[in-house]
Amino acid sequence: NLMWYWKDGKRIGVLNGYDLSPLADEPGPRGNERTGTVPFMALDLLTEEGQRGEVEYLYRHDLESFMWCFAWISMRYENGVLLPTGLRPFDEWARLDAVACGDKKNRF
């Protein structure tokens, strides 16, 4: 999750993820739930198998997710200004189901 807040007039950014965190009453992380914002999820998880929970969630998926966030943001803004709707190439990703989004991202 990418989050931000204001403190003393400054914007503070926070990157966190609890997908691999253990529950209080379990010895280790479960990592078998598929959560996330589809356009930013790793390609392995945007497959039929990934959506059924048959792909083990790994730390590298978080790194890939960060890279998709970076690409998304980079292609939406120019000089700090949000581009008009027709000029933002990845908007379609947010309207697709997980597998279709994975197909589009794989072609990118």
C-alpha positions as CSV (number, residue, x, y, z in Angstrom):
1,N,0.0,0.0,0.0
2,L,1.2,3.5,-0.9
3,M,0.0,6.0,1.6
4,W,0.8,9.6,2.6
5,Y,0.0,12.1,5.3
6,W,1.0,15.6,6.3
7,K,3.2,16.3,9.4
8,D,4.6,19.7,10.2
9,G,3.7,21.0,6.8
10,K,5.6,18.2,5.0
11,R,4.1,15.3,3.1
12,I,5.3,12.0,4.4
13,G,5.1,8.9,2.2
14,V,4.7,5.4,3.6
15,L,5.0,2.0,1.8
16,N,3.5,-0.9,3.7
17,G,2.2,-4.3,3.0
18,Y,0.8,-6.9,5.4
19,D,0.2,-9.7,2.9
20,L,3.1,-11.7,4.2
21,S,2.6,-10.8,7.9
22,P,1.8,-13.6,10.3
23,L,-1.4,-13.5,12.3
24,A,-1.1,-13.4,16.1
25,D,-2.2,-17.0,16.6
26,E,-0.3,-18.5,13.7
27,P,3.5,-19.3,13.5
28,G,4.1,-17.7,10.1
29,P,2.6,-15.7,7.2
30,R,-0.2,-17.4,5.2
31,G,0.2,-15.5,2.0
32,N,-2.6,-17.3,0.3
33,E,-5.2,-14.5,-0.1
34,R,-5.2,-12.5,-3.3
35,T,-5.6,-8.9,-2.3
36,G,-4.4,-5.8,-4.1
37,T,-5.3,-3.2,-6.6
38,V,-5.4,-5.1,-9.9
39,P,-3.5,-2.6,-12.1
40,F,-0.6,-2.7,-9.6
41,M,-0.4,-6.5,-9.0
42,A,2.4,-8.7,-10.2
43,L,1.8,-10.6,-13.4
44,D,2.1,-14.0,-11.7
45,L,-0.9,-13.1,-9.6
46,L,-3.0,-11.9,-12.6
47,T,-3.4,-15.3,-14.0
48,E,-6.2,-17.8,-13.5
49,E,-4.0,-19.8,-11.2
50,G,-2.9,-16.7,-9.3
51,Q,-6.5,-15.6,-8.8
52,R,-7.4,-19.1,-7.4
53,G,-4.6,-18.8,-4.9
54,E,-2.4,-21.4,-6.6
55,V,0.6,-19.1,-6.9
56,E,2.6,-18.6,-3.8
57,Y,2.9,-14.9,-2.9
58,L,6.6,-13.9,-2.7
59,Y,8.4,-10.7,-1.8
60,R,9.4,-10.2,-5.4
61,H,5.7,-9.7,-6.2
62,D,5.8,-6.6,-3.9
63,L,8.8,-5.3,-5.8
64,E,7.0,-5.8,-9.1
65,S,3.9,-4.2,-7.7
66,F,6.0,-1.1,-6.9
67,M,7.4,-1.0,-10.4
68,W,3.8,-1.1,-11.9
69,C,2.9,1.8,-9.5
70,F,5.9,3.7,-10.8
71,A,5.0,3.1,-14.4
72,W,1.3,4.0,-13.8
73,I,2.2,7.3,-12.1
74,S,4.9,8.2,-14.7
75,M,2.5,7.8,-17.6
76,R,-0.3,9.8,-15.9
77,Y,1.5,13.0,-15.2
78,E,3.6,15.5,-17.1
79,N,5.5,18.1,-15.2
80,G,3.3,17.3,-12.1
81,V,0.0,17.9,-14.0
82,L,-2.5,15.0,-14.5
83,L,-2.8,14.4,-18.2
84,P,-6.3,14.5,-19.9
85,T,-8.2,11.2,-19.9
86,G,-7.5,10.3,-23.5
87,L,-3.7,10.7,-23.0
88,R,-3.3,8.3,-20.0
89,P,-2.4,5.0,-21.6
90,F,-3.0,2.7,-18.6
91,D,-6.5,3.9,-17.5
92,E,-8.0,0.8,-19.2
93,W,-6.1,-1.4,-16.7
94,A,-8.4,-0.2,-13.9
95,R,-11.5,-1.2,-15.8
96,L,-10.5,-4.8,-16.6
97,D,-10.8,-8.0,-14.5
98,A,-7.6,-9.4,-13.1
99,V,-6.8,-11.9,-15.9
100,A,-7.6,-9.4,-18.7
101,C,-5.4,-6.7,-17.0
102,G,-2.6,-9.2,-16.7
103,D,-2.8,-9.9,-20.4
104,K,-2.7,-6.2,-21.2
105,K,0.2,-5.6,-18.8
106,N,2.1,-8.6,-20.3
107,R,1.8,-7.0,-23.7
108,F,3.1,-3.7,-22.4
